[in-house]
């Protein structure tokens, strides 16, 4: 075997051009530093809200609709792994604000930050405990027989389970970027989760640290999420609002609550490793979860370029529900862009509002 050697090729460097590029980078870096110094902590969203109910770490917030109420209230069930203000992160990129402007009362479940005392909380505690209590509170406050439930990602899985077990309390069900078949060939997250010893992790940590999970998610697209986006930051460093927008996203990404150990272990085993939801083999606290018990209208919104929840994982819901009033909406973007992009404000918010009003 012979070694490989590069041919002797002269490299032409223009000293003047190189100096100019270095000067440009220094100017960009200086502008970025100046704009970073003026930033403030922004972790609660931008739309006015009030806490109307609380239990343990959980808070239920209300965002009042503007003008006449257009439909029964919308209750949002977000995922456990990140903070729900992603849906209200900026005034012009807020799904919540867009829906309130259309006259919808919005209620949002904020799961809070689990501490060691919460390590024993199970799937049933979240789905049949906290969600059910919040549904009943919204029904009481609004004198409604049923609510419009909107589930996001893992919160969408919770919403599917809840609605299947309590169809009389859910008027209409919307799920966004929600996995149903967890073992599609392109599901990178499940490929990672399949090899996780969740029992050992829960025994070691109690609650699973949010930072540990964040590393796992970032590792699915390491160059784009670890290198590329920070290089791109220099190009917007002289734009104060663009820098603020970037850092709001960074705050959200790394503001990851720890996961209640028992719930994390149960979710990983039953959903990722055993794929019980799509097989109608799921039992939570003795309650059999069958998706054909979803007899209310269902709107399933998925993202075409989602690397965490591939479209096929979400679209599997179509053949499982028990309702004939089932619709899908494909968003031309990714898992996060479905909330914070200009396309989202033009496509997703109006679609949800129109769909609900048509079924009021």
VOPAGU-2260 file (C-alpha; in pm, 1 decimal, decimal comma):
REM VOPAGU-2260
SITE   aa  ch    i         X         Y         Z
SITE  UNK   A    0       0,0       0,0       0,0
SITE  UNK   A    1     136,6     337,9     -93,7
SITE  UNK   A    2      71,5     657,9      94,9
SITE  UNK   A    3    -123,3     949,3     -44,4
SITE  UNK   A    4      40,4    1287,1     -76,2
SITE  UNK   A    5     -97,2    1619,5    -187,2
SITE  UNK   A    6      64,1    1765,8    -499,2
SITE  UNK   A    7     277,4    2070,9    -448,2
SITE  UNK   A    8      31,8    2343,9    -543,0
SITE  UNK   A    9     104,5    2708,1    -463,9
SITE  UNK   A   10    -162,3    2880,9    -257,3
SITE  UNK   A   11    -221,4    3236,4    -366,6
SITE  UNK   A   12    -309,8    3473,1     -81,7
SITE  UNK   A   13    -400,9    3830,9    -138,5
SITE  UNK   A   14    -267,4    4007,0     175,6
SITE  UNK   A   15    -483,9    4314,1     126,0
SITE  UNK   A   16    -800,7    4106,6      81,5
SITE  UNK   A   17    -714,5    3890,8     383,3
SITE  UNK   A   18    -662,7    4199,3     601,2
SITE  UNK   A   19    -995,1    4342,3     486,3
SITE  UNK   A   20   -1177,0    4018,1     571,6
SITE  UNK   A   21   -1019,4    4013,5     918,6
SITE  UNK   A   22   -1124,7    4373,6     973,1
SITE  UNK   A   23   -1479,3    4292,0     865,2
SITE  UNK   A   24   -1496,9    3999,8    1107,6
SITE  UNK   A   25   -1368,0    4219,2    1389,0
SITE  UNK   A   26   -1633,8    4480,7    1315,7
SITE  UNK   A   27   -1907,9    4215,2    1311,5
SITE  UNK   A   28   -1782,1    4066,0    1637,2
SITE  UNK   A   29   -1767,0    4407,8    1802,7
SITE  UNK   A   30   -2121,6    4491,0    1694,7
SITE  UNK   A   31   -2243,5    4154,4    1819,9
SITE  UNK   A   32   -2077,3    4207,9    2159,8
SITE  UNK   A   33   -2237,6    4550,1    2194,6
SITE  UNK   A   34   -2584,3    4414,7    2118,8
SITE  UNK   A   35   -2542,8    4116,1    2350,0
SITE  UNK   A   36   -2464,3    4344,4    2645,3
SITE  UNK   A   37   -2804,2    4509,3    2621,8
SITE  UNK   A   38   -3007,6    4190,5    2639,4
SITE  UNK   A   39   -3249,9    4110,9    2918,5
SITE  UNK   A   40   -3392,1    3781,3    3039,1
SITE  UNK   A   41   -3711,0    3699,4    2846,4
SITE  UNK   A   42   -3856,7    3363,8    2942,1
SITE  UNK   A   43   -4231,3    3405,5    2983,3
SITE  UNK   A   44   -4360,3    3505,9    2641,7
SITE  UNK   A   45   -4502,5    3839,8    2532,3
SITE  UNK   A   46   -4882,8    3816,6    2551,0
SITE  UNK   A   47   -5064,6    3928,1    2866,4
SITE  UNK   A   48   -5187,2    3635,2    3075,4
SITE  UNK   A   49   -5319,6    3548,2    3417,1
SITE  UNK   A   50   -5276,7    3238,3    3629,5
SITE  UNK   A   51   -5624,6    3098,6    3694,2
SITE  UNK   A   52   -5534,5    2767,4    3859,2
SITE  UNK   A   53   -5238,3    2592,5    4011,5
SITE  UNK   A   54   -5160,5    2253,7    4156,5
SITE  UNK   A   55   -4817,1    2143,6    4272,4
SITE  UNK   A   56   -4571,7    2277,8    4008,3
SITE  UNK   A   57   -4840,6    2309,1    3742,3
SITE  UNK   A   58   -4989,9    2645,5    3645,4
SITE  UNK   A   59   -5287,3    2708,0    3418,7
SITE  UNK   A   60   -5268,4    3041,9    3236,0
SITE  UNK   A   61   -5542,5    3224,5    3049,4
SITE  UNK   A   62   -5483,9    3450,1    2748,8
SITE  UNK   A   63   -5803,6    3643,2    2680,7
SITE  UNK   A   64   -5934,4    3653,6    2327,3
SITE  UNK   A   65   -5994,8    3993,4    2169,3
SITE  UNK   A   66   -6354,6    4077,6    2078,2
SITE  UNK   A   67   -6632,2    3821,1    2082,0
SITE  UNK   A   68   -6535,3    3465,8    2164,8
SITE  UNK   A   69   -6536,3    3259,3    1844,9
SITE  UNK   A   70   -6552,2    2904,4    1980,1
SITE  UNK   A   71   -6521,3    2702,9    2302,0
SITE  UNK   A   72   -6188,3    2769,4    2478,4
SITE  UNK   A   73   -5862,3    2621,1    2349,1
SITE  UNK   A   74   -5651,5    2437,2    2607,1
SITE  UNK   A   75   -5287,0    2384,5    2508,1
SITE  UNK   A   76   -5094,2    2085,9    2639,4
SITE  UNK   A   77   -4724,1    2137,6    2569,6
SITE  UNK   A   78   -4436,1    1890,4    2591,5
SITE  UNK   A   79   -4256,2    1837,1    2922,2
SITE  UNK   A   80   -3904,8    1879,4    2788,8
SITE  UNK   A   81   -3912,1    2251,0    2699,9
SITE  UNK   A   82   -4091,8    2561,7    2818,8
SITE  UNK   A   83   -4424,8    2643,9    2651,3
SITE  UNK   A   84   -4349,1    3010,7    2581,7
SITE  UNK   A   85   -4214,7    2892,6    2243,9
SITE  UNK   A   86   -4574,5    2946,5    2129,7
SITE  UNK   A   87   -4557,4    3310,1    2243,8
SITE  UNK   A   88   -4190,3    3393,1    2206,7
SITE  UNK   A   89   -4222,9    3717,7    2006,0
SITE  UNK   A   90   -4510,0    3950,8    1927,7
SITE  UNK   A   91   -4493,7    3888,8    1552,4
SITE  UNK   A   92   -4412,8    3518,5    1590,5
SITE  UNK   A   93   -4670,2    3415,9    1848,5
SITE  UNK   A   94   -4923,1    3143,7    1776,3
SITE  UNK   A   95   -5101,9    3233,5    2099,6
SITE  UNK   A   96   -5127,2    3604,7    2018,4
SITE  UNK   A   97   -5247,0    3527,2    1667,7
SITE  UNK   A   98   -5525,8    3305,6    1801,7
SITE  UNK   A   99   -5633,3    3558,1    2066,8
SITE  UNK   A  100   -5653,9    3826,7    1797,8
SITE  UNK   A  101   -5896,8    3599,0    1618,9
SITE  UNK   A  102   -6119,0    3594,1    1926,2
SITE  UNK   A  103   -6016,2    3266,1    2087,6
SITE  UNK   A  104   -5969,9    3233,2    2463,1
SITE  UNK   A  105   -5647,1    3039,1    2516,0
SITE  UNK   A  106   -5559,3    2836,2    2823,4
SITE  UNK   A  107   -5207,2    2696,7    2855,9
SITE  UNK   A  108   -5073,4    2427,5    3089,3
SITE  UNK   A  109   -4730,5    2522,3    3223,2
SITE  UNK   A  110   -4574,3    2210,5    3377,5
SITE  UNK   A  111   -4315,6    2406,8    3576,2
SITE  UNK   A  112   -3982,1    2268,4    3695,1
SITE  UNK   A  113   -3991,2    1928,2    3867,5
SITE  UNK   A  114   -3779,1    1882,5    4177,9
SITE  UNK   A  115   -3667,2    1557,7    4347,6
SITE  UNK   A  116   -4006,9    1519,7    4514,9
SITE  UNK   A  117   -4164,1    1478,0    4168,3
SITE  UNK   A  118   -3950,6    1183,4    4056,0
SITE  UNK   A  119   -4238,1     940,2    4124,4
SITE  UNK   A  120   -4490,7    1118,7    3900,1
SITE  UNK   A  121   -4617,2     879,4    3633,0
SITE  UNK   A  122   -4777,5     918,2    3291,0
SITE  UNK   A  123   -5112,9     875,3    3458,8
SITE  UNK   A  124   -5039,3    1157,2    3702,2
SITE  UNK   A  125   -4984,3    1396,9    3411,7
SITE  UNK   A  126   -5258,9    1275,4    3178,1
SITE  UNK   A  127   -5540,8    1168,7    3409,7
SITE  UNK   A  128   -5434,7    1395,3    3693,0
SITE  UNK   A  129   -5304,5    1734,9    3587,3
SITE  UNK   A  130   -5457,2    1751,5    3237,3
SITE  UNK   A  131   -5795,0    1631,5    3360,3
SITE  UNK   A  132   -5792,7    1885,1    3643,8
SITE  UNK   A  133   -5706,1    2164,9    3400,3
SITE  UNK   A  134   -5979,0    2054,3    3157,7
SITE  UNK   A  135   -6234,5    2056,5    3438,2
SITE  UNK   A  136   -6117,6    2398,3    3555,8
SITE  UNK   A  137   -6147,9    2545,1    3205,5
SITE  UNK   A  138   -6493,0    2390,6    3169,0
SITE  UNK   A  139   -6593,8    2542,0    3503,0
SITE  UNK   A  140   -6454,8    2886,9    3427,0
SITE  UNK   A  141   -6613,4    2906,6    3082,1
SITE  UNK   A  142   -6930,3    2708,3    3156,3
SITE  UNK   A  143   -6847,3    2480,5    2865,3
SITE  UNK   A  144   -6934,6    2113,4    2838,8
SITE  UNK   A  145   -6612,9    2041,7    2651,7
SITE  UNK   A  146   -6291,0    2214,6    2548,2
SITE  UNK   A  147   -6087,7    2236,7    2231,0
SITE  UNK   A  148   -5767,8    2050,1    2317,2
SITE  UNK   A  149   -5445,6    2140,5    2135,0
SITE  UNK   A  150   -5150,4    1910,8    2201,0
SITE  UNK   A  151   -4791,1    1986,8    2101,1
SITE  UNK   A  152   -4525,9    1718,5    2040,0
SITE  UNK   A  153   -4514,9    1501,5    2354,4
SITE  UNK   A  154   -4805,9    1707,7    2483,2
SITE  UNK   A  155   -4987,7    1592,6    2171,2
SITE  UNK   A  156   -4930,3    1230,9    2272,9
SITE  UNK   A  157   -5072,9    1314,7    2614,1
SITE  UNK   A  158   -5370,1    1483,0    2444,5
SITE  UNK   A  159   -5439,4    1180,6    2224,0
SITE  UNK   A  160   -5440,2     956,8    2529,7
SITE  UNK   A  161   -5657,8    1193,5    2730,0
SITE  UNK   A  162   -5911,9    1248,6    2452,6
SITE  UNK   A  163   -5935,0     875,7    2380,5
SITE  UNK   A  164   -6014,2     811,2    2746,3
SITE  UNK   A  165   -6240,8    1117,1    2792,9
SITE  UNK   A  166   -6407,7    1191,2    2455,9
SITE  UNK   A  167   -6704,0    1361,8    2622,1
SITE  UNK   A  168   -6477,1    1638,6    2754,3
SITE  UNK   A  169   -6306,7    1719,2    2422,7
SITE  UNK   A  170   -6508,6    1899,7    2156,5
SITE  UNK   A  171   -6229,1    1913,3    1897,2
SITE  UNK   A  172   -5873,8    1782,7    1905,3
SITE  UNK   A  173   -5575,2    1946,2    1736,4
SITE  UNK   A  174   -5228,5    1792,6    1750,3
SITE  UNK   A  175   -4909,5    1956,2    1623,9
SITE  UNK   A  176   -4583,1    1777,0    1536,1
SITE  UNK   A  177   -4709,4    1480,6    1738,2
SITE  UNK   A  178   -4559,3    1133,2    1691,1
SITE  UNK   A  179   -4798,9     838,9    1674,0
SITE  UNK   A  180   -4581,0     573,4    1510,7
SITE  UNK   A  181   -4253,4     607,0    1696,9
SITE  UNK   A  182   -4063,3     353,4    1488,3
SITE  UNK   A  183   -4074,7     487,5    1134,5
SITE  UNK   A  184   -3739,8     430,8     956,6
SITE  UNK   A  185   -3649,2     801,3     965,5
SITE  UNK   A  186   -3717,4     854,6    1337,5
SITE  UNK   A  187   -3370,9     948,4    1466,4
SITE  UNK   A  188   -3487,7    1015,7    1819,9
SITE  UNK   A  189   -3626,1     666,3    1862,3
SITE  UNK   A  190   -3306,7     515,1    1719,7
SITE  UNK   A  191   -3128,1     685,3    2008,6
SITE  UNK   A  192   -3395,5     599,6    2266,7
SITE  UNK   A  193   -3403,4     231,8    2170,0
SITE  UNK   A  194   -3061,6     185,8    2328,1
SITE  UNK   A  195   -3127,9     384,9    2643,9
SITE  UNK   A  196   -3134,9     193,9    2971,7
SITE  UNK   A  197   -3407,1     410,2    3123,0
SITE  UNK   A  198   -3431,1     212,4    3445,7
SITE  UNK   A  199   -3063,0     265,9    3515,1
SITE  UNK   A  200   -3089,6     634,3    3422,5
SITE  UNK   A  201   -3383,9     690,6    3656,9
SITE  UNK   A  202   -3208,3     499,8    3933,5
SITE  UNK   A  203   -2895,1     711,5    3888,2
SITE  UNK   A  204   -3056,6    1054,0    3848,4
SITE  UNK   A  205   -3404,0    1031,6    3999,4
SITE  UNK   A  206   -3528,6    1303,4    3764,7
SITE  UNK   A  207   -3362,0    1305,7    3423,8
SITE  UNK   A  208   -3163,5    1630,5    3385,5
SITE  UNK   A  209   -3289,6    1853,9    3108,3
SITE  UNK   A  210   -2930,6    1932,3    3005,1
SITE  UNK   A  211   -2866,3    1563,0    2938,5
SITE  UNK   A  212   -3168,2    1544,5    2709,4
SITE  UNK   A  213   -3070,7    1866,8    2533,3
SITE  UNK   A  214   -2733,3    1719,7    2441,4
SITE  UNK   A  215   -2915,3    1425,2    2286,6
SITE  UNK   A  216   -3142,1    1645,3    2075,2
SITE  UNK   A  217   -2859,6    1868,4    1956,6
SITE  UNK   A  218   -2651,1    1563,4    1861,1
SITE  UNK   A  219   -2912,3    1466,2    1600,7
SITE  UNK   A  220   -2796,8    1761,4    1384,1
SITE  UNK   A  221   -2454,3    1839,4    1532,0
SITE  UNK   A  222   -2308,1    2071,8    1266,9
SITE  UNK   A  223   -2619,6    2280,7    1213,1
SITE  UNK   A  224   -2703,2    2315,0    1584,0
SITE  UNK   A  225   -2349,4    2343,5    1723,7
SITE  UNK   A  226   -2150,5    2532,5    1458,9
SITE  UNK   A  227   -2349,7    2669,4    1169,1
SITE  UNK   A  228   -2601,9    2874,9    1362,7
SITE  UNK   A  229   -2331,2    3050,6    1568,0
SITE  UNK   A  230   -2133,8    3140,3    1256,0
SITE  UNK   A  231   -2454,4    3282,1    1109,5
SITE  UNK   A  232   -2498,7    3490,6    1424,7
SITE  UNK   A  233   -2201,9    3706,3    1323,3
SITE  UNK   A  234   -2381,3    3805,0    1005,3
SITE  UNK   A  235   -2669,9    3956,0    1203,8
SITE  UNK   A  236   -2459,0    4091,3    1489,6
SITE  UNK   A  237   -2516,4    4455,6    1392,9
SITE  UNK   A  238   -2895,8    4416,7    1397,8
SITE  UNK   A  239   -3016,3    4455,0    1759,9
SITE  UNK   A  240   -3360,6    4304,2    1701,2
SITE  UNK   A  241   -3219,8    4007,4    1508,4
SITE  UNK   A  242   -2973,9    3941,2    1792,4
SITE  UNK   A  243   -3254,5    3961,2    2049,1
SITE  UNK   A  244   -3459,9    3717,9    1842,9
SITE  UNK   A  245   -3166,8    3477,1    1819,6
SITE  UNK   A  246   -3100,2    3491,0    2193,3
SITE  UNK   A  247   -3467,4    3440,6    2279,8
SITE  UNK   A  248   -3445,4    3115,8    2088,1
SITE  UNK   A  249   -3122,3    3020,9    2264,0
SITE  UNK   A  250   -3279,0    3089,0    2604,0
SITE  UNK   A  251   -3572,3    2870,2    2513,3
SITE  UNK   A  252   -3358,3    2585,4    2378,5
SITE  UNK   A  253   -3143,9    2565,3    2690,8
SITE  UNK   A  254   -3423,3    2630,7    2940,5
SITE  UNK   A  255   -3504,6    2261,3    2969,6
SITE  UNK   A  256   -3676,8    2140,7    3288,0
SITE  UNK   A  257   -3570,4    1811,8    3436,9
SITE  UNK   A  258   -3803,0    1521,3    3360,4
SITE  UNK   A  259   -3994,0    1340,2    3635,8
SITE  UNK   A  260   -3810,7    1007,1    3649,4
SITE  UNK   A  261   -4107,3     768,0    3656,2
SITE  UNK   A  262   -4288,7     946,6    3371,8
SITE  UNK   A  263   -3976,0     967,3    3156,9
SITE  UNK   A  264   -3904,1     598,1    3201,5
SITE  UNK   A  265   -4261,6     495,8    3127,0
SITE  UNK   A  266   -4288,0     720,7    2820,6
SITE  UNK   A  267   -3957,2     600,8    2675,4
SITE  UNK   A  268   -4043,4     232,8    2719,5
SITE  UNK   A  269   -4407,2     238,7    2610,5
SITE  UNK   A  270   -4389,8     494,1    2330,8
SITE  UNK   A  271   -4036,9     481,1    2187,1
SITE  UNK   A  272   -3910,8     132,2    2263,3
SITE  UNK   A  273   -4235,6     -68,0    2241,3
SITE  UNK   A  274   -4436,9     162,2    2010,3
SITE  UNK   A  275   -4757,5      81,5    2197,1
SITE  UNK   A  276   -4960,4     388,8    2095,7
SITE  UNK   A  277   -4995,2     310,2    1724,9
SITE  UNK   A  278   -5056,2     -57,9    1804,1
SITE  UNK   A  279   -5349,1      17,4    2038,6
SITE  UNK   A  280   -5156,3    -177,7    2300,9
SITE  UNK   A  281   -5107,4     112,0    2543,0
SITE  UNK   A  282   -5235,3      95,3    2899,8
SITE  UNK   A  283   -5189,2     382,6    3144,0
SITE  UNK   A  284   -5288,2     324,6    3506,3
SITE  UNK   A  285   -5512,5      40,5    3391,1
SITE  UNK   A  286   -5687,1     252,6    3124,4
SITE  UNK   A  287   -5664,9     102,7    2776,2
SITE  UNK   A  288   -5583,7     370,4    2517,4
SITE  UNK   A  289   -5737,2     300,3    2178,6
SITE  UNK   A  290   -5710,9     566,2    1911,0
SITE  UNK   A  291   -6038,5     457,0    1749,7
SITE  UNK   A  292   -6208,1     612,8    2052,7
SITE  UNK   A  293   -6113,7     951,6    1911,2
SITE  UNK   A  294   -6461,2    1022,5    1778,3
SITE  UNK   A  295   -6439,4    1403,4    1790,7
SITE  UNK   A  296   -6309,6    1605,1    1491,6
SITE  UNK   A  297   -5928,9    1582,2    1465,6
SITE  UNK   A  298   -5684,2    1822,1    1298,6
SITE  UNK   A  299   -5332,5    1682,4    1260,9
SITE  UNK   A  300   -5061,2    1939,7    1179,0
SITE  UNK   A  301   -4713,8    1812,5    1095,6
SITE  UNK   A  302   -4392,7    1972,5     964,4
SITE  UNK   A  303   -4254,3    1855,7     632,5
SITE  UNK   A  304   -3888,2    1901,8     735,1
SITE  UNK   A  305   -3917,5    1790,0    1097,7
SITE  UNK   A  306   -3607,2    1599,9    1211,9
SITE  UNK   A  307   -3751,9    1515,5    1555,7
SITE  UNK   A  308   -4101,0    1402,8    1451,4
SITE  UNK   A  309   -4090,0    1289,6    1086,5
SITE  UNK   A  310   -4413,5    1339,6     888,3
SITE  UNK   A  311   -4471,8     965,0     862,6
SITE  UNK   A  312   -4468,9     939,6    1242,7
SITE  UNK   A  313   -4754,1    1190,6    1263,4
SITE  UNK   A  314   -4952,1    1083,0     956,5
SITE  UNK   A  315   -4991,5     733,7    1102,3
SITE  UNK   A  316   -5279,7     882,5    1303,2
SITE  UNK   A  317   -5505,6     896,7     994,7
SITE  UNK   A  318   -5572,9     522,8     982,0
SITE  UNK   A  319   -5623,3     487,0    1357,7
SITE  UNK   A  320   -5884,2     746,6    1458,9
SITE  UNK   A  321   -6252,3     664,3    1499,1
SITE  UNK   A  322   -6381,1     990,1    1350,7
SITE  UNK   A  323   -6468,6    1061,5     988,4
SITE  UNK   A  324   -6393,2    1429,1    1045,9
SITE  UNK   A  325   -6015,3    1402,6    1021,9
SITE  UNK   A  326   -5792,0    1654,7     844,8
SITE  UNK   A  327   -5418,1    1696,0     798,6
SITE  UNK   A  328   -5214,8    2010,4     739,7
SITE  UNK   A  329   -4855,6    1997,8     618,7
SITE  UNK   A  330   -4638,9    2290,4     725,3
SITE  UNK   A  331   -4345,7    2364,1     488,8
SITE  UNK   A  332   -4077,0    2387,1     756,0
SITE  UNK   A  333   -3927,8    2225,9    1064,0
SITE  UNK   A  334   -4015,3    2134,5    1420,6
SITE  UNK   A  335   -3957,1    2485,0    1558,1
SITE  UNK   A  336   -4043,2    2688,6    1250,4
SITE  UNK   A  337   -4401,6    2570,8    1278,4
SITE  UNK   A  338   -4437,6    2819,5    1567,1
SITE  UNK   A  339   -4194,9    3103,3    1506,0
SITE  UNK   A  340   -4171,9    3161,7    1131,6
SITE  UNK   A  341   -4358,9    3408,5     915,8
SITE  UNK   A  342   -4506,8    3113,7     728,2
SITE  UNK   A  343   -4658,8    2987,9    1051,4
SITE  UNK   A  344   -4844,5    3311,5    1115,8
SITE  UNK   A  345   -4985,6    3306,8     762,6
SITE  UNK   A  346   -5071,6    2935,4     751,3
SITE  UNK   A  347   -5099,5    2759,0    1086,5
SITE  UNK   A  348   -5284,7    3010,4    1304,9
SITE  UNK   A  349   -5556,5    3087,3    1046,4
SITE  UNK   A  350   -5597,2    2716,2     970,6
SITE  UNK   A  351   -5654,7    2626,4    1336,5
SITE  UNK   A  352   -5893,6    2917,0    1388,9
SITE  UNK   A  353   -6098,4    2852,0    1073,4
SITE  UNK   A  354   -6113,0    2479,5    1143,0
SITE  UNK   A  355   -6244,6    2534,1    1497,4
SITE  UNK   A  356   -6494,0    2804,7    1401,8
SITE  UNK   A  357   -6636,4    2579,4    1131,3
SITE  UNK   A  358   -6704,7    2318,8    1400,7
SITE  UNK   A  359   -6841,3    2551,5    1666,6
